[in-house]
Amino acid sequence: MPSRRAQTIKDHRLRYQLANELHARPFPAMVAPGMAVFLAIKQEVQAVGRDRAVDLDHLIDLLERHGAPHPEAGATHYFGDIGKYQVKWEQHTEFVTYTIFGAGLGERAFDPAEFELFPEDWLASMAGVRMTSALIRIEPLSDDETIAARLRDWFVPESLAVSHVLDNAAVVASDFRIDPGGHLRIAMFVSPDTGRRRIGRVVQRLCEIETYKTMSMLGFSRAREMQSRMGEIDGNLTALMADMTSGVSAAEQTLDALLSISAELESLSAQSAFRFAATEAYQAIVGQRIEVLRERRFAGRQTFGEFMIRRYDPAMRTVKSTALRLSRMADRAMRAGQLLRTRVDVERSAQNQALLESMDKRAALQLRLQRTVEGLSVVAISYYAVSLAGYLGYPLAALVGVSKTMLSALITLPVVALVWMAVRRIRKNI
């Protein structure tokens, strides 16, 4: 009986969902002899933001053809029977995978007809394109000579990777090439004491290696597409920095060109950021999946890990170097822009200083001119004021016997003083 304390604990609303997520994707239980057919589908554009309900509807369409039960609404994975086979469906960030597996083998190794477990019209209606598909053949372990002979018949020796895995639990092999039927071939020779779930885990890991290897190569394709344009931008950036040093071009013109380059670099970075980050994550998964196989060399052949070192890792290094180069170019453009903006600011400050000095000189000249005009104005106004005062004072001057000339002389100085004081007061008020 649960304690009263346990009954009072409030669970997080996602507690059970998160706990069950760790157990929601079981490995298939497979036998030898047996076979598996694998398919990975991805939308060509906007794969991350796709309508995931379409993926689920496509799975339901396949299940209805076999009268199989449907998954729950909003499911991201499914495992169930379709006739005498079993299907495993998983929904990932960018892609969806289907794995159909069952017991028994056909007479023809890697027969393209095995892929017909996926109906042709169903494949034609899928919302996306095939990223990879694989035919997996599982046989009981035999002697090394027999295995080597079959590998020579099934695979291209030049690129064949084969190894003992999981402490000799099985021998796995693939050449990672697309055969005439359009599928990758994976062979697995299983020891008699290897359990069914271990076989399923190995098959799952092999499918994951192929899927994530293919998905990570999208980053390599993007890197190669960008290299030509990045080379042009790098050359233009170098030329602009040389112009900055020599001072051949105007600073404003060079700054505009740098801003244009910076904008283009930011655009390239934004367009490639997700792909390069996804490539790094996918590469890590590929390495981890190979590591857990615990490979041991078979008959002097290269292992899966060695194959990836020789043929896969260089592509991944190209992606990393492209991302690093893009980041450094953006930093160079930013630093150059900052230096050039500083130079422009200094030049503008000097121009503004010269303009202020010129304005000061003009203001001084205007002040001198104003004072000169004020003096002339006093003279002119005083002339007319003396005349007016004389006209007013002539009758009185005649009464007291003062001549016009004497009257004008007497009133001139007082009138000039009054006019000067009036002009001065008006200037102060203004």
C-alpha positions in Angstrom: 0.0 0.0 0.0 1.5 3.4 -1.0 2.3 5.8 1.7 0.2 8.9 2.2 3.3 11.1 1.5 3.8 9.4 -1.9 0.2 10.1 -2.7 0.6 13.8 -2.0 3.6 14.3 -4.4 2.7 16.3 -7.5 4.3 14.9 -10.7 5.5 17.1 -13.5 3.1 16.9 -16.4 5.7 15.4 -18.6 7.2 12.9 -16.1 5.8 9.7 -17.6 6.2 10.9 -21.2 9.9 11.6 -20.6 10.4 8.3 -18.8 8.7 6.3 -21.5 10.6 8.0 -24.2 13.7 6.1 -23.2 11.9 2.9 -23.9 9.8 3.9 -26.9 12.2 2.8 -29.6 12.9 -0.9 -29.0 15.4 -2.7 -31.2 13.9 -5.3 -33.5 14.4 -9.0 -32.7 15.8 -10.8 -35.8 17.0 -14.2 -36.7 19.5 -15.8 -39.1 18.7 -16.4 -41.8 16.8 -13.2 -42.2 16.5 -10.0 -44.2 15.7 -6.4 -43.8 14.7 -3.6 -46.1 15.6 0.0 -45.1 14.4 3.3 -46.4 15.1 6.9 -45.4 12.9 9.7 -46.8 13.5 13.5 -46.6 11.7 16.5 -47.9 13.8 18.4 -50.4 13.2 21.8 -48.9 12.2 22.9 -45.4 12.6 19.4 -44.0 12.9 20.7 -40.4 9.7 22.8 -40.6 7.6 20.2 -42.6 4.1 19.1 -41.6 4.9 16.0 -39.6 1.3 14.9 -39.8 2.0 14.1 -43.5 4.7 11.6 -42.4 2.3 9.9 -40.1 -0.5 9.7 -42.7 2.0 8.1 -45.1 2.8 5.4 -42.5 -0.9 4.8 -41.9 -1.5 4.4 -45.6 1.1 1.6 -45.6 -0.4 0.0 -42.5 -3.9 0.0 -44.0 -2.8 -2.0 -47.0 -1.9 -4.8 -44.6 -4.8 -4.3 -42.1 -2.3 -3.4 -39.3 -3.2 -1.3 -36.3 -2.6 2.5 -36.5 -0.2 4.4 -34.3 -1.4 7.0 -31.8 -2.0 10.5 -32.9 1.1 12.6 -32.9 3.4 9.5 -32.7 7.0 9.8 -33.7 7.8 6.1 -33.8 6.0 2.9 -34.5 6.7 -0.9 -34.4 4.2 -3.5 -35.5 3.4 -6.4 -37.8 2.5 -6.2 -41.5 1.6 -9.7 -42.6 4.5 -12.0 -42.0 6.9 -9.1 -41.7 7.5 -6.4 -39.2 7.9 -2.7 -39.7 9.7 -0.1 -37.7 9.0 3.6 -38.4 10.9 6.5 -36.9 10.4 10.2 -37.4 13.5 12.3 -37.0 14.3 16.1 -37.2 14.9 16.1 -41.0 13.9 12.6 -42.2 11.8 9.6 -41.7 13.0 6.0 -41.7 11.2 2.7 -42.5 12.6 -0.7 -41.8 10.8 -3.9 -42.8 12.4 -7.2 -41.6 11.5 -10.8 -41.4 12.9 -14.4 -41.3 14.1 -16.3 -44.3 16.1 -15.5 -47.4 15.4 -15.6 -51.1 17.4 -17.6 -53.5 19.0 -14.5 -55.1 21.2 -12.4 -52.8 20.2 -8.8 -52.6 17.3 -9.3 -55.0 15.7 -5.9 -55.9 12.4 -7.6 -55.6 12.7 -7.5 -51.8 12.2 -3.8 -52.0 8.8 -4.4 -53.4 7.6 -4.8 -49.8 7.2 -1.1 -50.2 4.4 -0.8 -52.8 5.3 1.1 -55.9 2.3 3.5 -55.8 3.0 4.1 -52.1 6.6 5.1 -52.9 5.4 7.4 -55.7 3.1 9.2 -53.3 5.6 9.8 -50.5 6.1 13.4 -49.4 9.8 13.6 -50.0 12.7 12.0 -51.7 14.8 9.0 -51.0 18.0 9.8 -49.1 19.2 6.2 -48.9 17.8 2.6 -49.1 19.5 -0.6 -48.2 19.0 -4.3 -48.5 20.3 -6.3 -45.5 21.1 -10.0 -45.8 21.6 -12.0 -42.6 23.1 -15.4 -42.8 24.5 -17.9 -40.3 28.2 -17.6 -39.7 30.4 -19.9 -41.8 34.1 -20.3 -42.4 36.2 -17.3 -43.5 36.8 -18.7 -47.0 33.1 -19.1 -47.7 32.4 -15.6 -46.4 35.3 -14.1 -48.4 34.0 -15.8 -51.6 30.5 -14.4 -51.1 31.9 -11.0 -50.4 33.8 -11.1 -53.7 30.5 -11.9 -55.5 28.4 -9.3 -53.7 30.6 -6.3 -53.3 33.2 -4.1 -55.0 36.5 -5.2 -53.5 38.1 -1.7 -53.8 35.7 -0.2 -51.3 34.7 -3.2 -49.3 34.6 -2.8 -45.5 34.2 -5.9 -43.4 34.9 -6.7 -39.7 34.1 -8.9 -36.8 31.8 -7.1 -34.4 30.7 -7.4 -30.8 33.4 -9.9 -29.7 32.9 -12.1 -32.7 29.1 -12.1 -32.5 28.9 -11.4 -36.2 30.7 -10.4 -39.3 29.3 -7.4 -41.1 30.3 -6.1 -44.5 29.3 -3.4 -47.0 31.0 -1.4 -49.8 28.7 1.6 -49.3 27.9 1.7 -53.0 24.6 1.9 -54.7 24.0 -1.3 -56.7 22.2 -1.5 -60.0 18.9 -1.9 -58.2 19.4 1.5 -56.5 20.1 0.2 -53.0 23.0 -0.1 -50.6 24.0 -3.7 -49.8 24.8 -4.8 -46.2 25.7 -8.4 -45.4 25.8 -9.9 -41.9 27.0 -13.3 -40.9 25.8 -14.2 -37.4 27.3 -16.6 -34.9 24.9 -19.3 -33.7 25.0 -18.1 -30.1 24.1 -14.5 -30.9 20.7 -13.6 -29.6 17.8 -12.3 -31.7 17.8 -8.8 -30.1 21.6 -8.5 -30.5 21.1 -9.2 -34.2 18.4 -6.5 -34.3 20.7 -4.0 -32.5 23.5 -4.6 -35.0 21.1 -4.2 -37.9 19.8 -1.0 -36.4 23.3 0.4 -35.9 24.3 -0.4 -39.5 21.2 1.3 -40.8 22.0 4.3 -38.6 25.6 4.5 -39.9 24.4 4.6 -43.5 21.6 7.1 -42.8 23.7 9.6 -40.8 26.6 9.2 -43.2 24.4 10.2 -46.1 22.7 13.0 -44.2 26.1 14.4 -43.1 27.3 14.4 -46.7 24.7 17.1 -47.4 26.9 19.4 -45.5 29.8 18.5 -47.8 27.7 19.2 -50.8 26.8 22.6 -49.4 30.4 23.4 -48.6 31.5 22.6 -52.2 28.8 24.8 -53.6 30.0 27.7 -51.4 33.7 27.4 -52.0 33.7 29.2 -55.4 31.7 32.2 -54.2 33.7 32.3 -50.9 36.9 32.5 -53.0 35.6 35.5 -54.9 34.5 37.2 -51.7 37.9 36.5 -50.2 39.7 38.1 -53.2 37.4 41.1 -53.1 38.0 41.5 -49.3 41.7 41.3 -49.8 41.6 44.0 -52.5 39.5 46.3 -50.4 41.9 46.0 -47.4 44.8 46.8 -49.8 42.8 49.9 -50.9 42.4 50.9 -47.3 46.2 50.7 -46.8 47.1 52.6 -49.9 44.2 55.2 -49.7 43.6 54.9 -53.4 39.8 54.9 -53.0 37.6 57.2 -51.0 36.9 55.9 -47.5 33.1 56.1 -47.9 33.3 54.1 -51.2 35.4 51.4 -49.6 33.1 51.3 -46.5 30.1 50.7 -48.7 31.8 47.9 -50.5 32.9 46.3 -47.1 29.3 46.6 -45.8 28.1 44.8 -48.9 30.6 42.0 -48.4 29.8 41.7 -44.7 26.1 41.4 -45.6 26.8 38.6 -48.1 28.9 36.8 -45.7 26.2 37.0 -43.0 23.7 35.7 -45.6 26.0 32.7 -46.4 26.5 32.0 -42.8 22.8 32.1 -42.0 22.0 29.8 -45.0 24.6 27.2 -44.0 24.5 27.4 -40.2 21.9 24.7 -39.7 23.4 22.4 -42.3 26.9 22.6 -40.9 25.7 22.2 -37.3 23.6 19.2 -38.4 26.6 17.7 -40.3 28.7 17.9 -37.1 26.0 16.2 -35.1 25.5 13.5 -37.7 29.2 12.9 -37.9 29.4 12.4 -34.2 26.6 9.8 -34.4 28.4 7.9 -37.2 31.5 7.7 -35.1 29.6 6.6 -32.0 27.7 3.9 -33.8 30.9 2.5 -35.3 32.6 2.6 -32.0 29.9 0.5 -30.2 30.4 -2.2 -32.8 33.8 -2.9 -31.3 35.3 -3.9 -34.6 38.1 -6.5 -35.2 39.7 -6.9 -38.6 38.5 -9.7 -40.9 41.0 -11.4 -43.2 43.1 -8.2 -43.5 40.3 -6.2 -44.9 39.6 -2.6 -43.8 37.1 -2.1 -41.1 34.1 0.3 -41.1 36.1 2.7 -39.0 39.1 2.7 -41.4 36.7 3.1 -44.4 35.3 6.3 -42.7 38.8 7.6 -41.9 39.9 7.2 -45.5 36.8 8.2 -47.4 34.3 9.9 -45.1 36.5 12.0 -42.7 38.1 14.1 -45.4 34.7 15.3 -46.5 33.8 16.2 -42.9 37.0 18.0 -42.6 36.1 20.0 -45.7 32.8 21.0 -44.1 34.6 22.1 -40.9 37.2 24.0 -42.7 34.6 25.8 -44.9 32.6 26.8 -41.8 35.8 28.0 -40.1 36.9 29.9 -43.2 33.4 31.5 -43.5 33.6 32.6 -39.8 37.1 34.0 -40.2 36.1 35.9 -43.3 33.1 37.4 -41.6 35.4 38.5 -38.7 37.9 40.0 -41.1 35.2 42.0 -42.8 33.9 43.2 -39.5 37.3 44.3 -38.2 38.1 46.0 -41.5 34.7 47.8 -41.4 35.3 48.9 -37.8 38.8 50.3 -38.8 37.4 52.0 -41.8 34.5 53.5 -39.9 37.1 54.8 -37.4 39.0 56.4 -40.2 35.9 58.0 -41.7 34.9 59.3 -38.2 38.3 60.9 -37.8 38.2 62.5 -41.2 34.7 63.8 -40.5 35.8 65.1 -37.2 38.6 67.0 -38.9 36.1 68.4 -41.5 33.7 69.4 -38.8 36.5 71.2 -36.9 37.5 73.1 -40.0 33.9 74.0 -40.6 33.5 75.3 -37.0 36.6 77.4 -37.4 35.3 78.8 -40.6 31.9 79.6 -39.0 33.7 81.4 -36.2 35.6 83.5 -38.6 32.4 84.3 -40.5 30.7 85.2 -37.2 33.5 87.6 -36.3 33.3 89.2 -39.7 29.5 89.5 -39.3 30.0 91.1 -35.9 32.4 93.7 -37.3 30.1 94.4 -40.2 27.2 94.7 -37.8 29.1 97.3 -35.7 30.0 99.2 -38.8 26.4 99.2 -40.0 25.3 100.3 -36.6 27.7 103.3 -36.7 26.5 104.3 -40.2 22.9 103.8 -39.0 23.5 106.2 -36.1 24.9 108.8 -38.5 22.0 108.5 -41.0 19.3 108.5 -38.4 21.0 111.4 -36.6 21.1 113.4 -39.8 17.4 113.0 -40.3 16.6 113.5 -36.6 18.6 116.8 -36.5 16.7 118.0 -39.6 13.3 117.1 -38.0 14.3 118.7 -34.7 15.5 121.8 -36.6 12.2 122.2 -38.3 10.4 121.9 -35.0 12.8 124.3 -33.3 13.0 127.1 -36.0 9.9 129.0 -34.8 11.2 129.0 -31.2 14.7 130.0 -32.4 13.3 133.0 -34.3 11.5 134.2 -31.2 14.7 134.2 -29.1 16.9 135.5 -31.9 18.9 132.3 -32.5 19.8 131.6 -36.1 19.1 128.3 -37.8 22.7 127.4 -38.0 23.3 128.0 -34.4 20.1 125.9 -33.5 21.4 123.0 -35.7 24.7 123.1 -34.0 23.2 123.1 -30.5 20.9 120.1 -31.1 23.2 117.9 -33.1 25.2 116.4 -30.3 22.2 115.6 -28.1 20.3 114.1 -31.0 23.3 111.9 -32.0 23.7 110.8 -28.4 20.0 109.9 -28.1 20.0 108.0 -31.4 23.1 106.1 -30.4 21.6 105.1 -27.0 18.4 104.0 -28.8 20.2 101.9 -31.3 22.3 100.3 -28.5 19.2 99.5 -26.4 17.4 97.9 -29.5 20.5 95.7 -30.2 20.5 94.5 -26.6 16.8 93.7 -26.6 17.3 91.7 -29.8 
